[in-house]
Structures are given as structure tokens and as C-alpha cells.
Amino acid sequence: MTRLSSVMLGTTDPERLHAWYSAVLQPETDTRMGDYRILGLAGGVYLFIDSRDDVQPDHPDPARTILNLDVEDARAFADRAEQAGVRWVAPLEDRDGSLFATAQDPDGNYVQVIQLSDADRTSMQGRHGPLPGGLLATEAFSSFAVDDLDAARRFYGETLGLPVHDEPMGLLGIELGARRVMVYPKEDHAPAGYTVLNFPVTDVRTAVRALGERGVEFLRYDGFEQDELGIARGQGPEIAWFADPAGNVLSVLSRP
């Protein structure tokens, strides 16, 4: 599987371009790594802004590459763009219920904002047409219960280092790249008898040692040949199991 993880924009004025995108996109994260300005967007996609001396101050051929943004509120995006300063190539318009607009950022790059109607979004989900009942496959997510949400927040956010955030109705969201998992509190929670979350890794031994240094204890099961670290082999990919504070079983396993 190939997944687009980031887009890089080269510019002669990174501070100006960063300020514009930060104001307009309202990113989930806004960090720096060396000379890069990095904006983290929903779905695990990152926008890199890089200072370069081999590009022109204003894009000479902006229609060649267009940055498409899928947004929940195109009108709010347009308002933020107006406040940040924008050149509209195509102002916001309604196309049979879906909203589209094309703007130019301060460097002249084309940015197209799209707010799809429920009907248009549904039609994109199935390979052979809309899914029954309007199911939105690309927005599906899984969930599981815990008995202590604060303990789960610390474990997934600090021990495992995953991005976590509070959701409405007292839920905890865990971001897994382009996917997400919702965790909810349940007083009479009982751990499932199966693995609820699997983490592929390039080296299981390295992952087990690194997690062990963070206090994670690995589980052993009858019927599996496991080495001194708790890694099982011989019945599929290398795998090692551990549990969160609520007893939900997780694993690290070798990437196929």
C-alpha cells in the first residue's frame, strides 16, 4: 500500500508562507525541524515549508500542481483566507450541493478547497458505486473500552507516544496516521479476549526493547513458542503482545 504522507512547498519567504498556511489551515500541529516548518493536518498528512534559493518568488506555472483540501466548512476557510490575504482564482461556488473554490497562496501556488455534499462523498466510497445506506467507508473508525480514561490517556499518549485528544461525549481519540481509534470509559469494562490493536514494526526485537524501557511488560501465552523477550515465531509474522492499563491486548508484529 502506498500512502501520501506529506507535501513540500519550496519558497523564498518561508516565514510569510508559513504564517499564511498556519492562519488558513488551522493545523493540528505546527512544528519546526531544522529549516523546515511543518504543519500537521488531519489524517496524518504533513505540509512542509522549505526555504530555497532555486525557486522563483512567484510561481510561474501555478496550475501545474494544485493542493486540494477537503474541508468541513468551506465558507469558514474562505473567511480565514480573506483575513490572511488571498487572490481568488475561482471564488467559492456551489456545484450541486458541493462547494469549491480555488485560491492562490502568497507565492502564487494554487490551493483548491472542497466541501463535498453527503451525496457526492457517498458516491466516492464504493468501488462499484455508493455503499448501501450512505456508509462512508473512508471515515469509518474502530473503538474499544477502558475502565480508566486518564490512565489510557497517559499510556497511549506518553508511554506509546501517540497523538491523543479529547473528543465530545467524554471520549478519547487516538490518531494512527490516516486512521483513528476512539476510546470510551466503561465502568464494568472487561478486556476483550483478542488483540484490539496491532502495530506493525520493521524490527520486533527493537520495538520490544524500546517499549520495555518505558515500562511495558510483554505477555506470554500457552501454545506459542516465545523467546526471552516474549516474541513468538513460527506461526506467521513475528509478534509480541502487551496490554494497556485496562487489560486490552495490543501487539507489535513484523511488517508483512
N, C-alpha and C positions, 0 to 999 in steps of 0.2 A: 504494500500500500504506500502510495506517495501522498504526502500532505504538505500543502503550502504553509510554512511556519512564519515567514517574515517577508517584508518588502523594504528595500533600502532606497532612500532618496538622497542623491548627491546634491550639494548646494554650495554656493559661495558665501552664503549667510546663514549658517546653521541656527544661530540664536533667533533670528526672525522667523525662520520656517518652523522651528520647534515651538515658539510662542503661538503661532497661528494654529498649528495642529493640536496643541495642548488645549487651547481655548475652544476649538471647534469640535474635536472628537471627545473631549472629556474622558481620557483614557483611564483604565482601571489601575495602571501603574505608570510611573514616569521616572525613569532612572537614567543614569549615565554609566557607560563602560568605556573608559579611555576617552577617545574623542567622539564616541557615538552618543547621541541622545536616543533613548529607546522608550517608545510608548507601547504599553501592553493593552491590547484590545480584547474584547470578548471572544471566546473560542480559542484562546491560546495563540493568537496571531500578533506579531510584533511589527511596529513601524520603526525602522532605523533611520536616523537622520545623520548624515556624514558630511563633514567639511571637506570639499575637494577643490583643487585648482585646475582640473581638467574638464570642467563643465562651464557652460555659459550662465550668466546671472538670470537670464530669462529663457525658458525652454523654447528652442527653435521649432520643435515639431510636437506640440503637446498632445495631439490626437493619437499619436502612435501608441502610447501606453496610458491607460486610464485606470485610476484607482477607484474601484467600485465599493461602496459602503452600504451594507444592509442595516438599516436603522429602524427603530420602533416608532420614532416621531420625526418625520422629515421636516415638518414645519418648525419644530424646535431647533433642528440642525440648521435650517436656513436662517433663523433668527440669530443663532450664535455666529454663523458665518458673516452676516451683515455687521454684527458688532465688532468682529475681528477684522473686517475689511475684506471684501470679496469682489471678484469680477465674475459675473454670471455669463456663462456661455449659453445655457438654456435655463431660464428661471423655472421654479417649481411648477409642475403641471400634473393634472390628474389624467391618467390614462386608464379608463375603465375601472377605476377604483384603486389603482396603484399609483403612487406618487413618485415622480422622477425629477431630478434637477442635475445640472452639470455646472460646476464652479471651477475657477482657477485659483490655485494657492498663490502665495506671493512670488513664487518662482515661475508661475505660468503652467504648472502641471495640472492636468485635468483631474477633477475629483467628481465622480458621479454618486449622488445619494439616491438610494432606492428604498421605498417603503412599500412592500408588496401587500396587496389585499389578501385576505384569507383564501379566497378562491384561487388566486394566482400562486400563492405559496403552496397550497394543497396540490395543485396540478404539477408541481415540480418534484413531489416526493417519490412517487412510484415510478418504476421503470416502464410500466405499461399503462400509465395514466394515473389519475388521482387514486389515493388509497381510500378504502371504504370508511364512511363516517367522518371524513375530513381529518384522518390521522396525519399528524405532522412528524414524519419519521426522523427528520434531521434535528428536531427539538426534543426527542424522547430522552428520558433520563431514568436512572435507577435510584433506589433509596433503600436504606436499612435503618433499624432502630438501635438506640443505645439507652442505657439507664442513667447516664450522667453526661449531659451535653457539654459542660465545662471541661470534663476530663477528655472527652472526644476532641474538643477544640484544641486543647494542649497537645494531645497525641498526634493528631493529623497535621496541625499547623506547626508545632515546634519539633516534635520527635521525627516525624516524616518530612517536615519542611514543605508541605503542600500549601498552596493558597487557599485559605478558608475565609468565609464571610458569613455574617448573619443574614438570614432570609426572613421574609414575613412569616407570621404564624409560629414564631419560635423555632424555626428550622435552621440547620447549619448546612451551608453549601461548601462542597469541596471541588475545586477546579482541577480537572485532569486533562490538561491541554485543551483540545476541542470538545471534550466531554465534561460532564459534571455529575456529581452524586449528591443527593440530598440525605441528610441525617436528621432523624427526628427522635425526641425523647419519648420513652415508653416506660411507665412505672413497673409493669410486670414483664419487662423485657427478658427474653430467654434467647441466648445465642443460637443462631441457625446451625444446623448440622452439616453445613457445607461451607466452602470458601466463598465469601461475598465479594472479594476484590482481589484481583491479580495484577501484579506489577512486573511486566517483562523487563529484563535487565540484560546487559551484554555479558556480565560475569557474575554468576550467582555467588561464588565464594567471596568476591569483593563486596557485594551488596550485603551479605550476611554479616561479614566482619564489621562493616561500617554501621549497620543498624545495631549490632551487638554493643558497639562502643557508645551508642545512645541509650542503652538500657533495654533494648528489645530482646526478649527471650524466645527462642525458637522451639516449636512443638515437635513431639515425636509420636508416631502412630504405629500401632501393630500392623504387620503385613508389609511394611516398607523398609527397604534397606537404606539406612541413613548413616552418613559419616559422622565424625566427631562434631561437626558444625550443625548437624541436623538436616543436611542436604540429601534428598532422595534421588536416586538414579535408577535407570534400567526399565522404567515403565512410562516412557515418554520423555519430555524435557526435564532437565534438572530443575528441582523445585524445593523450596523450603517454606514452611508455614509458621506464622506467628499470629498473635491475637491483639486486638485493641483492648482498651481498659474494660469494655463491656463484654469481652469474650468473643466478639465476631472474628472469624478466622480470615486472615489475609495471606497472601503468598508473594514471594519473589520467584520468578521462573525464567529460564533461559529463553531468550527471544528466538522464535522459530527461524 
